[in-house]
């Protein structure tokens, strides 16, 4: 059934957008505005920052062990 036919026969049950979603499509699901994007990607940013800290910590420990002559290889 096409969307036009569903609307004509009152079978369309979608709810209209409310609030800012009604006039700004970037605020809808998977939107491209800064607010939505930061909400969606905060977990990824935190994991990347944690991984970078882990790499830096590993390199510091590895460099310190090489300076002391304790080469693990």
Residue pairs with C-beta under 8 A, 6 or more apart in sequence:
1 11
3 12
6 12
16 22
17 28
19 27
20 27
21 27
21 28
24 33
25 31
26 32
26 33
26 36
27 33
27 35
27 36
30 36
30 40
31 37
65 71
65 72
